[in-house]
Amino acid sequence: MGAITIGNNPDRERFEVLDAGKVVGKAWYKAYDADGTAERIFYHTVINEGHAGQGLAGRLAKVALDETVAAGLRIVPVCPFIKSYVSKHPEYEASTVAVTPAHLQFLDKALAARA
């Protein structure tokens, strides 16, 4: 394993784990406007098989959620990993909103349009 960095790639709407510049993990999101409140819907997180079991998913979640909160956005945890991470880290509770049918409908449409 080389030098691990984690950062936001807004052009691809995802946070990325890079190992010596190669993407080895991702946490995808979609921006959502909830009646004037900016939210970020996290819908899928993955770490490549060769990098699994090294704690990278947790590090990725922390960076993604910290940057989301710092940007003044609310967290919408659709992704099971992000949902579990938030439930274990109460510091994100005030910035997390429950997933609603409107979030899921928006996400379905956005992902269908991308395909």
Secondary structure as UniProt FT lines:
FT   STRAND          4..9
FT   HELIX           10..12
FT   STRAND          14..19
FT   TURN            20..21
FT   STRAND          22..34
FT   TURN            35..36
FT   STRAND          37..47
FT   HELIX           49..51
FT   TURN            52..53
FT   HELIX           56..70
FT   TURN            71..72
FT   STRAND          74..77
FT   HELIX           80..88
FT   HELIX           90..95
FT   HELIX           101..114
//
